[in-house]
Amino acid sequence: SLLFHMTQTEVCPPSCNCKSLGEMKGLQVDCSSRKLTEVPALPLDTRRLYLHNNSLTSVPPGALDSLRSLKEVKIFDNPWNCDCHILYLKLWLEDISAPSLENIRCASPTSVRMKTLRQLTGNELGICKRLLPIKCLEFFWRDLILIAGAIITLTLVAWALKFSKKLVCQINL
């Protein structure tokens, strides 16, 4: 277990080329053009990360969270599958490197093919219900019930007013 922890944090991934950027400045980790289908375990002191021109379709949620000293990331030219699972990457890039959202293009599904990650809207990401916190869904149902209740109440009031007008007209006659 300790050995695994070390490999994940200190050692250069076998599929990549790592270069020190100087004392206490971190590493440049170049994993570009290696036909990678998943993001390898990366050293914690990664400062520059190059994952462009691979076969990545998505990044598992949390996979890049430990890279605290990251300053530059290149992750374009991958066949990204822009469904719900791309949400993590999109949000992570908004925080780390917003300009790179412009040059990351979706390969699938066909409805969003060639769109950039920046252009993607919530509707296009499909039904991401599973990724919503449960609390949000509770509020959704509560609000839905309140709205339905309000509509029913207004309908009854309108009906009662209409009925009472008829009643008043009949009494006058």
N, C-alpha and C positions, 0 to 999 in steps of 0.2 A: 504494500500500500504506500509506503514512504517512497519507494523507488518510482512508482507511478506518479506520485505528486511531484517529484523532482523533474521527471521527464516533461511533465506538463508545464512546468514553470521556468526551468532554466536551460533546457537543451533545445537546440535548433531542430525543428521537424526534419526528418530524413528527406522529405520531398522538397525542401526549401533550401535557400542559400542565405546564411546569416552573416552579417558584417557589423562589427562594433563601430559605433559612431563616436568613440572616444570615452574616456573615463567618466562614469556616471551620466553618460548621455543616452544610454540605451542601445538598442539594436535596430538595424535595418533588416527586415525579414522579407526576402524576395521569393514568393511562391508563384510567380507569374509564369504563364505558358507551360504548365506541368500536367495538363489534362486532369487536374484535381476535380473530384466530384463532391468532396466535402472539405470544410475548413479544418486544417490540421490543428492539433493542440499547439498553442503558440506560447512563446516565452513571455512572462509577465512584463519584462522591460522592453517590449516591442515599441519602438517609437515611430518607425515607418513600416507600413504593411502593404505589400504588393501582391494582390490576388487576381489581377486582371488576366484576361485571355486564358481562362480555364473552362471547366465544364460544370461550374457551380449552378445549382438551380434554386437553392435556398440556404439560409443560415439558421441553425436551431436557436430558439430563444435563449438568451443568456450566454451564448458562445463567445461573445466578444466583450462582455461586461468587465472581465478582469484586466483588460488592457488599459490601465489607468494613465500610462504615460504616452499613449498614442497621439501623434501630432499630424500624421499624414497617412491617408489610406487610398489605395487605387484598387477598385473592385469591379471596374467596367469590363465589357466584352466577355460576359458569361451568359449562358442561356437561362436567365432568371424566370422562374415560374411565379408569376405575380398573382397568387391567390392569397388567402388568409395568412399563410405562413411567411409571406414577405413583409408583413407588418412590422415584425421585430427589426429587420434590417432597415426598413424605411425610417422608423422612429429613432433607431440608433444613429443612423447617418445624419438625421436632422440635428442631433446633438453634437456629433463629432466632426462631420464634414459635409455641411449642407450643399456646397457647390457640386459634390459628386452625385447628388440626386439627379442632376441634369444629364449626366452621361451614362447612367445605368438604364438600359432598355429591357423591357419585358420580351421574352421569347414566347411565352404561353401564359394563360389560355389565349385563343385566337382573338377574343373580343378586345384584348389590351395589347396585342402584339405590336412591337415597335414604339409603344408609349414609354416615356421616361418615368422613373419612379416618382419624380416630383409631380407629374400630371395625374397620378392615380388618385382617385377619390374613394371614399369609404364604400360607395355602392359597387365600384368595380372590384373591390377586394372580396366580393362574394359575401356569404353570410358568415360573419366572424363571431357568431353568437358564443361559441365555445371560449373565445378569448376575452369576452367581456366578463368583468367581475360579477359574481352572483348578485351583489348589492344592486348593480345597475338594472338587472332583470327584475328584482323585487320592486324597485321604484317604477319601472316600466309598467308592471301589472297593476300596481297601486294607482298610478296616474290614469291608466286605461279604465279602471273601474270608476274612478272619480268622474272622468269625462262622460262615461256611459250614464252614470247616475244623474249628472247635470242635464244631459240631453233628454232623458226620460222625464225628469222633473219639469223642464221647460215645455215639453210636449203636453204633459198633463195640465199645466197652468194654462197654456194656449187653448186646450180643449175645454177646460173649465170656464174660461172667459167667453168662448164662443157659445157654450151651453147656457151660461148665465144671461147673455144678451138675448138669446131666443126666449128665455124664461121671462125677462123684463118686458120684451115686446108683447108676449102673450098676455101678461098681466095688464098692460096698458090697453090692449084691445078689450 
